[in-house]
Amino acid sequence: MTPVRVLIVDDQALLRTSLATVLGADPRIDVVGEAGDGFEALEILRSHRVDVALMDIRMPGLDGIQATRRIARLWPSTRVLILTTFDADDLVMGALRAGASGFLTKDARPEALVGALCDVANGTSVLAPQVVSAVIEHARRRPTPDLDVLASLSPREVQVLDLLAAGCSNAEIGERLHLAYDTVKTHVRAVLTKLGLRDRVHAVIFAYEHGLVPHPRG
């Protein structure tokens, strides 16, 4: 297995060093660089191949949200996993809209962080439970469904989007809709392409933001 090439971006030098030590001890991870802000991260990306940027949000200079937006545009193959102490929904939504593929808080255990980095590098989105709650809370502010955004989707693709928003895997979508696994993958890819979405987590956010998912009772 080829190690995941990781760039650590955080303005706290001690935390960067600690993360590099912990992650570097795992054979699944190759820490290729450290940066104290978004500008330094962009410089490193110009000369190093990076699979995942492990990104803080609040930093001087170029912050994590702005840096994530530039990385998504300039190096689309590099994924961004946000690691922060902050879980306010405005920060969560800003980072995810910018193109982040995952969001963990800094109290995550080392094994969970390594697993998240591997998942994100393989194209799977990762959201901490606190972040899911923040997304749902954000969605409560948009009570009116905007069905016009679904005009480009076929009826089957709308069903797939509904199940993506419910957190279903491809296998679960196939089971519910009685579709072959490869057919589900084709539909998921079509949904993401037609709606201009980066990955599955952004499909979930899209559905919540446009009022397409029933709000949980509580």
C-alpha positions, 0 to 999 in steps of 0.5 A, spaced: 500 500 500 502 506 497 502 511 503 498 517 503 502 523 502 500 529 507 501 536 508 500 539 515 497 546 515 496 549 522 499 556 525 501 552 531 508 550 531 508 545 537 501 542 534 504 541 527 510 537 530 506 533 534 501 531 528 507 530 524 510 525 529 504 521 530 502 521 523 509 519 521 509 513 526 504 510 521 506 506 515 500 508 512 502 516 512 507 520 509 508 527 512 511 531 506 511 538 509 508 542 514 506 549 513 504 555 518 498 558 514 495 557 507 500 561 503 506 556 505 501 551 504 500 553 497 508 554 496 509 547 498 503 544 493 507 547 487 513 543 488 510 537 492 505 532 490 500 531 496 494 527 497 491 530 503 492 537 506 490 536 513 488 544 514 486 548 520 481 553 519 483 559 523 490 562 521 493 568 520 495 570 513 491 566 508 486 562 512 484 555 512 477 556 508 481 561 503 486 556 502 481 550 501 478 554 495 484 555 492 487 548 493 480 545 490 481 550 484 488 549 482 490 542 485 483 538 484 486 531 486 489 534 492 483 533 498 482 537 504 481 534 511 479 540 516 482 539 523 480 544 528 477 546 535 471 550 532 465 546 530 460 553 529 456 551 523 458 558 519 465 555 519 463 548 517 459 550 512 464 555 509 470 550 509 465 545 506 463 549 500 470 551 499 471 544 497 473 540 503 472 533 503 472 532 511 472 535 517 474 533 524 475 536 531 482 536 534 480 531 540 479 526 535 484 520 537 490 518 532 487 512 529 481 516 527 485 521 524 489 516 520 483 512 518 480 519 516 486 521 512 486 514 508 478 515 507 479 522 504 485 520 500 481 514 497 475 519 495 471 518 501 468 524 505 469 524 512 464 528 517 465 528 525 458 527 528 458 534 531 459 537 524 453 533 521 449 536 527 452 543 524 450 541 517 443 539 520 442 546 524 444 550 518 439 546 514 433 548 519 434 555 516 432 554 509 425 551 510 422 552 503 425 546 498 428 549 492 425 543 487 428 547 481 435 545 482 433 538 480 431 540 473 437 537 470 436 530 474 432 524 472 427 521 476 432 516 478 438 521 479 433 524 484 432 518 488 439 517 488 440 524 491 435 523 496 439 516 499 446 520 498 443 525 503 440 520 508 448 517 508 447 511 504 452 507 501 452 505 494 451 498 496 445 501 500 442 505 495 443 499 490 439 495 495 433 500 496 433 501 489 434 494 486 440 496 482 446 493 480 452 496 484 456 499 478 449 502 476 449 506 482 456 508 481 454 511 474 448 515 477 452 518 483 457 520 478 451 523 474 448 527 480 455 530 482 457 532 475 450 535 473 450 539 480 457 541 479 459 537 486 466 535 488 464 529 492 458 525 496 459 530 502 457 536 498 451 532 495 449 531 502 450 539 503 447 541 497 440 537 499 440 540 506 441 547 503 436 546 498 431 544 503 431 537 499 431 533 506 426 532 511 429 535 518 429 530 523 424 531 529 426 533 536 
